[in-house]
Amino acid sequence: MKVRILIMLLSLCLSVSVAAEQKKQLGNWDVHYIAFPATVLTPEIAQQYQLQRSKYNGIINISVLNSTSLQAQKVGITGTAKDLQGRQTSLTFSEVTEGDAVYYLAQLPFRHEQRFNFIITIFSGNESQQLKFEQTFYVD
């Protein structure tokens, strides 16, 4: 059942044209990331993952794979989102494990057409990498 929910979540995320999945290789990791409005989640999925489904709430989803084996990695992850006016919001990520998949979810409130610069720090053991990306959110 949980794997089916994960597939539904990923399908919904990937179907949103303004929030296509992206990937960066950072050190020994392939980091997949996506940011999207919470309204693409069904009420059931939002409840399952304890996410607030609101047209003023964004979701950041990050997964980290070993670049060689492509196995999901359990890592530490912290981050911030900074808007164009310089207001900074700390992101709190929760780890979700579904079978062999591991991903990290955070929520971020936003206003219509608000653009954020994200700086995400990923760490495990002695390795630490920074993921940087931008995303503009739109109210549905």
Backbone as ProteinMPNN parsed JSONL, in Angstrom:
{"seq_chain_A": "MKVRILIMLLSLCLSVSVAAEQKKQLGNWDVHYIAFPATVLTPEIAQQYQLQRSKYNGIINISVLNSTSLQAQKVGITGTAKDLQGRQTSLTFSEVTEGDAVYYLAQLPFRHEQRFNFIITIFSGNESQQLKFEQTFYVD", "coords_chain_A": {"N_chain_A": [[0.823, -1.199, 0.0], [1.92, 1.28, 0.859], [3.95, 1.61, -1.017], [2.463, 1.987, -3.301], [1.293, 4.439, -2.686], [3.581, 6.033, -2.644], [4.324, 5.858, -5.36], [2.115, 7.112, -6.485], [2.454, 9.684, -5.381], [4.914, 10.471, -6.512], [4.196, 10.358, -9.217], [2.231, 12.356, -9.35], [3.818, 14.552, -8.719], [5.618, 14.63, -10.851], [3.933, 15.155, -12.936], [3.354, 17.804, -12.921], [3.855, 20.602, -14.737], [5.287, 22.964, -14.184], [7.122, 22.225, -12.359], [9.304, 20.357, -12.927], [11.169, 17.359, -12.354], [14.52, 17.467, -11.2], [18.073, 16.854, -11.389], [21.257, 16.608, -9.84], [24.695, 15.836, -9.861], [26.561, 15.397, -7.071], [29.525, 15.094, -5.675], [29.865, 11.796, -4.658], [27.219, 11.304, -5.02], [24.013, 11.152, -6.602], [21.725, 13.559, -6.724], [18.377, 14.012, -6.552], [15.841, 16.364, -7.017], [12.895, 18.239, -6.336], [10.466, 20.797, -6.361], [7.247, 21.827, -5.519], [3.8, 22.979, -5.653], [1.701, 22.331, -2.849], [-0.885, 21.683, -3.459], [-1.032, 19.829, -5.492], [-0.981, 17.412, -4.316], [-3.013, 14.698, -3.289], [-5.699, 14.761, -0.885], [-5.488, 12.455, 0.708], [-2.828, 11.574, 0.418], [-1.449, 13.799, 1.401], [-2.305, 13.722, 4.062], [-1.283, 11.216, 4.836], [1.497, 11.695, 4.825], [1.674, 13.728, 6.591], [1.512, 16.411, 5.657], [0.747, 19.794, 4.966], [-1.857, 20.608, 2.989], [-2.234, 23.141, 0.941], [-2.956, 26.05, -1.002], [-1.056, 27.919, -0.618], [1.285, 26.728, 0.123], [4.339, 25.108, -0.326], [6.085, 22.134, -1.369], [9.124, 20.5, -0.849], [11.044, 18.024, -2.221], [13.527, 15.685, -1.838], [15.851, 13.313, -2.93], [18.555, 11.078, -2.454], [20.972, 9.33, -4.127], [23.441, 6.742, -4.384], [25.955, 7.327, -6.688], [27.173, 5.317, -8.17], [26.059, 2.728, -7.508], [23.402, 3.344, -7.51], [21.767, 3.112, -5.321], [19.499, 4.088, -2.774], [20.304, 6.575, -0.378], [20.682, 7.096, 3.096], [20.814, 10.086, 4.668], [21.967, 13.071, 6.378], [20.191, 16.105, 6.359], [19.806, 19.519, 5.793], [18.475, 22.831, 5.332], [17.859, 26.016, 3.689], [15.584, 28.51, 2.506], [15.562, 31.347, 0.57], [13.985, 34.345, -0.17], [13.505, 36.846, -2.788], [13.494, 39.286, -1.504], [15.203, 38.931, 0.521], [14.359, 37.609, 2.772], [14.685, 34.861, 4.884], [14.008, 31.42, 5.269], [14.151, 28.666, 7.36], [14.366, 25.255, 6.518], [12.708, 22.314, 7.454], [13.312, 19.042, 7.249], [11.733, 15.909, 6.787], [12.327, 12.454, 7.016], [11.427, 9.913, 4.774], [10.845, 6.559, 4.335], [10.311, 4.072, 2.062], [10.14, 0.927, 1.329], [12.915, 0.22, -0.592], [13.36, 2.834, -1.184], [14.318, 6.117, -0.213], [13.482, 9.276, 0.846], [13.347, 12.848, 1.329], [11.315, 15.262, 2.789], [10.143, 18.605, 2.884], [8.299, 21.487, 3.972], [7.153, 24.659, 2.745], [5.94, 27.856, 3.185], [4.444, 30.165, 0.861], [3.929, 33.066, -1.305], [1.977, 34.206, -4.122], [3.741, 33.919, -7.15], [6.219, 33.968, -5.912], [9.667, 33.812, -5.638], [12.299, 31.641, -4.766], [15.588, 31.069, -3.543], [17.278, 28.207, -2.969], [19.311, 26.615, -0.598], [20.652, 23.698, 0.15], [22.034, 21.514, 2.427], [23.672, 18.503, 2.406], [24.684, 15.681, 4.15], [26.835, 13.023, 5.226], [28.631, 10.945, 7.244], [31.955, 11.75, 6.656], [31.461, 13.16, 4.379], [30.127, 15.995, 2.773], [27.871, 17.968, 0.993], [26.625, 20.659, -1.04], [23.538, 21.571, -2.321], [22.199, 23.725, -4.645], [19.496, 25.598, -5.838], [16.875, 27.258, -7.702], [13.462, 28.291, -7.43], [10.264, 29.228, -8.503], [7.139, 29.81, -7.117], [3.669, 29.439, -7.71], [0.367, 30.483, -7.021], [-2.412, 28.401, -7.184]], "CA_chain_A": [[0.0, 0.0, 0.0], [2.769, 2.465, 0.935], [4.658, 1.757, -2.29], [1.476, 2.56, -4.217], [1.174, 5.856, -2.341], [4.805, 6.673, -3.127], [4.228, 5.96, -6.815], [1.131, 8.166, -6.762], [3.072, 10.957, -5.032], [5.896, 10.805, -7.54], [3.474, 10.605, -10.464], [1.634, 13.685, -9.253], [4.89, 15.543, -8.762], [6.2, 14.692, -12.189], [2.948, 15.62, -13.899], [3.242, 19.249, -12.812], [4.781, 21.13, -15.732], [6.139, 24.021, -13.649], [8.032, 21.695, -11.348], [9.903, 19.125, -13.416], [12.237, 16.833, -11.524], [15.863, 17.837, -11.601], [19.099, 16.032, -10.776], [22.636, 17.081, -9.876], [25.676, 14.948, -9.261], [27.346, 16.079, -6.052], [30.446, 14.099, -5.13], [29.48, 10.418, -4.978], [25.766, 11.206, -4.961], [23.066, 11.724, -7.544], [20.698, 14.179, -5.896], [17.156, 14.348, -7.282], [15.092, 17.34, -6.233], [11.709, 18.812, -6.961], [9.671, 21.683, -5.503], [5.945, 21.942, -6.17], [2.736, 23.414, -4.739], [1.093, 21.227, -2.108], [-2.216, 21.374, -3.983], [-1.004, 18.674, -6.396], [-1.166, 16.217, -3.497], [-4.384, 14.374, -2.908], [-5.856, 14.871, 0.571], [-5.034, 11.224, 1.347], [-1.356, 11.571, 0.438], [-1.042, 14.851, 2.343], [-2.538, 13.22, 5.418], [-0.341, 10.111, 5.071], [2.837, 12.223, 5.084], [1.517, 14.852, 7.511], [1.821, 17.639, 4.925], [-0.386, 20.703, 4.876], [-2.286, 20.813, 1.604], [-2.724, 24.515, 0.852], [-2.468, 26.716, -2.208], [0.045, 28.793, -0.196], [2.305, 25.883, 0.73], [5.139, 24.334, -1.264], [6.74, 20.924, -0.886], [10.438, 20.234, -1.415], [11.285, 16.584, -2.143], [14.912, 15.415, -2.202], [16.339, 11.947, -2.733], [19.999, 10.982, -2.664], [21.369, 7.989, -4.546], [24.842, 6.503, -4.662], [26.119, 7.505, -8.133], [27.615, 4.067, -8.797], [25.108, 1.629, -7.313], [22.057, 3.918, -7.598], [21.003, 2.783, -4.124], [19.086, 5.227, -1.948], [21.199, 6.856, 0.74], [20.166, 7.803, 4.268], [21.744, 11.186, 4.906], [21.467, 14.216, 7.11], [19.845, 17.144, 5.384], [19.296, 20.786, 6.318], [18.387, 23.774, 4.234], [17.182, 27.3, 3.808], [14.987, 29.113, 1.313], [15.664, 32.802, 0.683], [13.248, 34.994, -1.255], [14.219, 37.954, -3.432], [13.589, 40.404, -0.566], [16.207, 38.577, 1.508], [13.787, 36.873, 3.908], [15.182, 33.493, 4.877], [13.22, 30.443, 6.009], [14.808, 27.371, 7.572], [13.561, 24.116, 6.1], [12.78, 21.144, 8.309], [13.064, 17.874, 6.42], [11.4, 14.642, 7.423], [12.764, 11.321, 6.205], [10.398, 8.936, 4.442], [11.413, 5.338, 3.781], [9.301, 3.197, 1.463], [10.904, -0.158, 0.715], [14.303, 0.615, -0.812], [13.409, 4.274, -1.469], [14.433, 7.057, 0.903], [13.419, 10.652, 0.381], [13.245, 13.855, 2.381], [10.269, 16.229, 2.47], [10.022, 19.816, 3.694], [7.226, 22.386, 3.557], [7.543, 26.06, 2.689], [4.855, 28.766, 2.805], [4.815, 31.119, -0.19], [2.924, 33.929, -1.912], [1.917, 34.064, -5.578], [4.919, 34.318, -7.925], [7.359, 34.171, -5.028], [10.849, 33.061, -6.065], [13.209, 31.281, -3.681], [16.888, 30.45, -3.764], [17.429, 27.149, -1.982], [20.626, 26.057, -0.292], [20.413, 22.465, 0.887], [23.267, 20.832, 2.806], [23.493, 17.063, 2.537], [25.9, 15.177, 4.777], [26.891, 11.654, 5.725], [30.021, 10.675, 7.625], [32.862, 12.864, 6.36], [31.084, 13.82, 3.133], [29.121, 17.048, 2.852], [27.689, 18.62, -0.302], [25.565, 21.671, -1.081], [22.664, 21.644, -3.487], [21.611, 25.058, -4.801], [18.578, 25.724, -6.961], [15.846, 28.297, -7.596], [12.113, 27.844, -7.789], [9.183, 30.186, -8.35], [5.868, 29.162, -6.803], [2.473, 30.137, -8.161], [-0.875, 30.077, -6.365], [-3.382, 27.814, -8.142]], "C_chain_A": [[0.861, 1.254, 0.0], [3.527, 2.688, -0.359], [3.718, 2.383, -3.316], [1.298, 4.056, -3.96], [2.395, 6.623, -2.836], [4.754, 6.876, -4.634], [3.233, 7.051, -7.194], [1.723, 9.542, -6.492], [4.054, 11.383, -6.11], [5.231, 11.099, -8.875], [2.848, 11.993, -10.47], [2.691, 14.769, -9.382], [5.421, 15.723, -10.177], [5.221, 15.214, -13.227], [2.778, 17.138, -13.879], [4.283, 19.888, -13.726], [5.713, 22.204, -15.186], [7.173, 23.497, -12.671], [8.619, 20.36, -11.793], [11.037, 18.691, -12.505], [13.586, 17.229, -12.096], [16.85, 16.975, -10.846], [20.447, 16.711, -10.912], [23.525, 16.01, -9.268], [26.543, 15.782, -8.34], [28.239, 15.045, -5.389], [30.046, 12.721, -5.604], [27.974, 10.218, -5.016], [25.1, 11.775, -6.205], [21.917, 12.257, -6.69], [19.541, 14.6, -6.8], [16.354, 15.3, -6.414], [13.936, 17.88, -7.058], [10.999, 19.677, -5.923], [8.358, 21.939, -6.236], [4.91, 22.423, -5.162], [2.049, 22.205, -4.111], [-0.272, 20.841, -2.653], [-2.203, 20.215, -4.974], [-1.156, 17.365, -5.631], [-2.645, 15.954, -3.274], [-4.499, 14.543, -1.397], [-5.326, 13.631, 1.303], [-3.513, 11.18, 1.464], [-0.85, 12.619, 1.424], [-1.201, 14.376, 3.785], [-1.535, 12.121, 5.763], [1.039, 10.613, 5.478], [2.835, 13.442, 5.994], [1.972, 16.17, 6.876], [0.57, 18.499, 4.836], [-0.686, 20.985, 3.414], [-2.963, 22.176, 1.519], [-2.184, 25.139, -0.422], [-1.334, 27.69, -1.895], [1.179, 28.006, 0.465], [3.014, 25.092, -0.363], [5.762, 23.141, -0.575], [8.08, 20.804, -1.604], [10.712, 18.762, -1.152], [12.694, 16.314, -2.656], [15.202, 13.941, -1.965], [17.798, 11.896, -3.156], [20.33, 9.53, -2.982], [22.88, 7.909, -4.663], [25.005, 6.538, -6.179], [26.486, 6.218, -8.847], [26.546, 2.987, -8.718], [23.657, 2.047, -7.527], [21.164, 3.512, -6.425], [20.699, 4.046, -3.337], [20.002, 5.346, -0.739], [20.425, 7.54, 1.864], [21.22, 8.837, 4.63], [21.143, 12.154, 5.907], [21.196, 15.312, 6.102], [19.268, 18.357, 6.117], [19.201, 21.748, 5.144], [17.689, 25.061, 4.593], [16.626, 27.699, 2.453], [15.004, 30.618, 1.53], [14.919, 33.428, -0.485], [14.023, 36.205, -1.772], [14.314, 39.204, -2.557], [14.587, 40.107, 0.552], [15.671, 37.868, 2.731], [14.171, 35.404, 3.792], [14.316, 32.603, 5.763], [14.023, 29.163, 6.134], [13.844, 26.259, 7.179], [13.785, 22.957, 7.067], [12.369, 19.936, 7.473], [12.687, 16.674, 7.275], [11.789, 13.523, 6.459], [11.61, 10.36, 6.007], [11.104, 7.744, 3.801], [10.27, 4.451, 3.318], [10.038, 2.083, 0.732], [12.364, 0.25, 0.618], [14.461, 2.123, -1.038], [13.499, 5.078, -0.175], [14.356, 8.451, 0.303], [13.111, 11.564, 1.552], [12.276, 14.932, 1.925], [10.32, 17.408, 3.431], [8.885, 20.654, 3.125], [7.711, 23.831, 3.623], [6.327, 26.91, 2.32], [5.35, 29.759, 1.748], [3.622, 31.981, -0.577], [2.988, 33.755, -3.428], [3.154, 34.673, -6.244], [6.133, 34.612, -7.043], [8.488, 33.229, -5.442], [11.781, 32.852, -4.874], [14.522, 30.742, -4.236], [17.073, 29.458, -2.618], [18.899, 26.792, -1.831], [20.38, 24.889, 0.653], [21.769, 21.823, 1.176], [22.942, 19.372, 3.09], [24.788, 16.511, 3.12], [25.718, 13.738, 5.251], [28.347, 11.335, 6.013], [30.875, 11.904, 7.396], [32.469, 13.633, 5.105], [29.964, 14.828, 3.383], [29.07, 17.744, 1.501], [26.571, 19.646, -0.179], [24.846, 21.62, -2.414], [22.07, 23.049, -3.507], [20.693, 25.033, -6.017], [17.579, 26.831, -6.667], [14.508, 27.736, -8.005], [11.147, 29.009, -7.546], [7.895, 29.401, -8.121], [4.718, 30.06, -7.25], [1.262, 29.609, -7.395], [-1.835, 29.58, -7.431], [-4.673, 28.572, -8.135]], "O_chain_A": [[0.592, 2.191, -0.752], [3.73, 3.833, -0.765], [4.139, 3.221, -4.113], [1.169, 4.843, -4.898], [2.27, 7.72, -3.379], [5.102, 7.947, -5.13], [3.48, 7.826, -8.119], [1.522, 10.468, -7.277], [4.028, 12.526, -6.566], [5.662, 12.002, -9.593], [2.922, 12.716, -11.463], [2.489, 15.774, -10.064], [5.641, 16.845, -10.632], [5.637, 15.671, -14.291], [2.111, 17.69, -14.754], [5.481, 19.722, -13.499], [6.831, 22.344, -15.681], [8.018, 24.258, -12.202], [8.45, 19.348, -11.113], [11.769, 19.515, -11.956], [13.768, 17.313, -13.311], [16.527, 16.424, -9.793], [20.757, 17.311, -11.942], [23.158, 15.361, -8.289], [27.179, 16.747, -8.765], [27.76, 14.209, -4.624], [29.901, 12.488, -6.804], [27.501, 9.082, -5.041], [25.569, 12.755, -6.784], [21.225, 11.493, -6.017], [19.702, 15.431, -7.693], [16.201, 15.074, -5.214], [13.992, 17.965, -8.284], [10.941, 19.324, -4.745], [8.356, 22.234, -7.431], [5.111, 22.293, -3.955], [1.844, 21.184, -4.767], [-0.772, 19.762, -2.334], [-3.261, 19.663, -5.275], [-1.428, 16.324, -6.229], [-3.432, 16.884, -3.093], [-3.49, 14.475, -0.696], [-4.775, 13.747, 2.398], [-2.979, 10.789, 2.501], [0.074, 12.356, 2.195], [-0.329, 14.607, 4.622], [-0.996, 12.103, 6.869], [1.681, 10.041, 6.359], [3.857, 14.11, 6.155], [2.717, 16.941, 7.481], [-0.534, 17.987, 4.652], [0.146, 21.538, 2.695], [-4.099, 22.353, 1.958], [-1.089, 24.803, -0.872], [-0.716, 28.231, -2.812], [1.937, 28.551, 1.266], [2.371, 24.483, -1.218], [5.946, 23.132, 0.642], [8.16, 20.983, -2.819], [10.628, 18.299, -0.014], [13.021, 16.676, -3.786], [14.844, 13.388, -0.926], [18.218, 12.58, -4.09], [20.013, 8.621, -2.214], [23.532, 8.896, -5.004], [24.271, 5.851, -6.89], [26.144, 6.045, -10.017], [26.169, 2.401, -9.733], [22.784, 1.198, -7.704], [19.938, 3.566, -6.531], [21.525, 4.954, -3.244], [20.419, 4.346, -0.155], [19.621, 8.441, 1.624], [22.379, 8.499, 4.87], [19.962, 12.07, 6.243], [21.901, 15.43, 5.1], [18.366, 18.233, 6.945], [19.781, 21.505, 4.086], [17.034, 25.188, 5.627], [17.124, 27.287, 1.405], [14.52, 31.11, 2.55], [15.173, 33.098, -1.643], [15.082, 36.54, -1.241], [15.124, 40.088, -2.833], [14.794, 40.941, 1.434], [16.435, 37.55, 3.643], [14.004, 34.784, 2.741], [13.94, 32.989, 6.87], [14.519, 28.633, 5.14], [12.651, 26.323, 7.476], [14.919, 22.662, 7.447], [11.22, 19.826, 7.045], [13.251, 16.454, 8.347], [11.603, 13.634, 5.248], [10.897, 10.029, 6.955], [11.864, 7.899, 2.845], [9.372, 4.121, 4.092], [10.513, 2.292, -0.384], [12.985, 0.588, 1.625], [15.583, 2.627, -1.079], [12.845, 4.764, 0.819], [15.08, 8.77, -0.64], [12.676, 11.122, 2.615], [12.392, 15.456, 0.817], [10.513, 17.237, 4.634], [8.55, 20.546, 1.945], [8.561, 24.181, 4.442], [5.74, 26.712, 1.256], [6.52, 30.142, 1.741], [2.477, 31.685, -0.238], [3.961, 33.21, -3.95], [3.554, 35.796, -5.936], [6.981, 35.427, -7.408], [8.295, 32.02, -5.577], [12.019, 33.764, -4.082], [14.555, 30.056, -5.258], [17.029, 29.832, -1.446], [19.632, 26.683, -2.814], [19.959, 25.067, 1.796], [22.564, 21.613, 0.259], [22.067, 19.05, 3.895], [25.873, 16.837, 2.637], [24.626, 13.305, 5.617], [29.199, 11.442, 5.131], [30.555, 12.986, 7.888], [33.081, 14.655, 4.795], [28.998, 14.557, 4.096], [30.109, 18.072, 0.929], [25.688, 19.524, 0.67], [25.459, 21.625, -3.481], [21.508, 23.507, -2.513], [21.052, 24.523, -7.078], [17.451, 27.283, -5.529], [14.426, 26.821, -8.824], [11.211, 29.682, -6.518], [7.6, 28.448, -8.842], [4.8, 31.286, -7.172], [1.156, 28.407, -7.153], [-2.05, 30.238, -8.449], [-5.597, 28.225, -8.871]]}, "name": "protein", "num_of_chains": 1, "seq": "MKVRILIMLLSLCLSVSVAAEQKKQLGNWDVHYIAFPATVLTPEIAQQYQLQRSKYNGIINISVLNSTSLQAQKVGITGTAKDLQGRQTSLTFSEVTEGDAVYYLAQLPFRHEQRFNFIITIFSGNESQQLKFEQTFYVD"}
